[in-house]
Amino acid sequence: MTSLQLVAKEEMVERFLDAAARGDLAQVSTLLSNAPSLINQTGYSGWTALMFAARNGQYHVVETLLSHGCDKISVNASSQTAYDIAKFWGHRHISNLLGRTDDSCHRVLPGSDLNQHENYFSREMLDRLSGKRTDQVWLEAKQSHPDTVFLLFSNLSPMVSSSRDNDGAEVETKLCRFRCDAVKDLLQKPATVLIFLGVEKRNKPSSSSSSSSSQTQEGVQEPPAWFAINTDEDAAELLKRCREKNCSFPKSPNRDLLSFTEEEAGVVAQARSVLAWHSRYSFCPTCGSSTKLEEGGYKRSCLNSDCRSLKGVHNTCYPRVDPVVIMLVIHPDGNQCLLGRKKIFPVGMFSCLAGFIEPGETMEEAVRREVEEESGVKVGPVQYVSCQPWPMPSNLMIGCLAVAMSTDIKVDENEIEEARWFTRQEVIESLLRGARLAFSIPPRQTIAHQLIRHWIGMNSNL
């Protein structure tokens, strides 16, 4: 693209964003009809037309942008969605519009408000088709189909390709995708673990990513299937299979697995959690015998015919998920929240308290117990907000708000290093200015960040 073309494009984007901010519906509609690609273009600090309209209370512009299919959950440089912006600036009619689900949902669940923000690792781009896991003929046919996608894992890390900007900073991480011809030798090795992840969801009748997909009997294209492979082959040898540049296996999952798109992050969460389970359950936890993989990688059966795990349903036979409560504790005055830090955190970073749910314990009681154990603060009312898969290795983070019944802090130094009450204004400053302050909160990909943002945008009364 020539420099003149770039200037013209930038000017059109600027006109579009300005029209949305001013509420000039006629110009917004005209520009969109001439250049539909403007719909999700961003300007300063990553703001979209939807965000500008939400900021300035331009209801009809928001309504029009939504009707054209704009992205409601994209975030700006401050990790704010349009919903966050509308709610922060008090435009309730717009936040209600942005948070609206199907009317029938509200009739069944009055007052429900899904704020349209999906926690990182939560988006499902694949239809898991669990009913196909026992269809060995279908699975084998998919494994040899030319459109099928395979992801390679080594030591539970996915092979990725990274692109960098002119300064050498990483700007994008993508999963390396392989076809069956590139991995068929790995599928023959006994030590290879193969997991069926699902097939691509189809929101539209056709997709350019799968134009050569096979036809069903009804003449409709079958979407490509996805599998994950974990192999004990040398990582350096595996990397030679990739034709893309800058391929690697991430070494620090808690950091490196947070750089995918929302869609690919969900795939990673599913694949890594199931592969982690296989890495720990190659032997039967009931009798110690070897096990075999079944049902597309979603079951392991003991090879000892006398093992009691073969009789009835046992949770040792299926991938496990470990529930963890993570909670933002709100001060009785409604204007402060309790955050703690561990020694392993980056300097200055504080986060929500968290802990595993114990057997026979409710979510609410786990919140109360963990908060008191870690900080000495007693908690009363507890309210569920949302949850997040966390594939390190296979946790489900259950996000809650809780109201403190006491305020004196006495930390358990075996659990956390420090805990403090932070005012709403201090938290807002951290959200807006981030690393420029001595105090920071976790990145937007974490549910801790989203719980804090949720509290900032709501009335303090539970």
Buried (B, 14 or more C-beta within 10 A) or exposed (E): EEEEEEEEBEEBBEBBBBBBBBBBBEBBBEBBEEBEEBBBBBBEEBBBBBBBBBBBBBBEBBEBBBEBEBEBBBBBEBBBBBBBBBBBBEBEEBBEBBBBEEEEEEEEEEEEBEBBBBBBBBBBBBBBBEEBBEBEEBBEEBBEBEBBBBBBBBEBBBBBBBEEEEEEEEEEBBBBBBBBEBBEEBBEEEEBBBBBBBBBEBEEEEBEEBEEBBEEEEEEBBBBBBBBBBBEBEBEEBBEBBEEEEBBBBEEBEEBBBBBBBEBBBBBBBBBBBBBBBBEBEBBBBBEBEBEBBBBBBBBBBBBEEBEBBEEEBEBBBBEBEBBBBBBBBBEEBEBBBBBBEEEBEEEBBBBBBBEBEEEBEBBBBBBBBBBBBBBBBBEBBBBBBBBBBBBBBBBBBBBBBBBEEBEBEBEEEBBEBBBBBEBEBBBBBBEEBEEBEBBBBBBBBBBBBBBBBBBBBEBEE
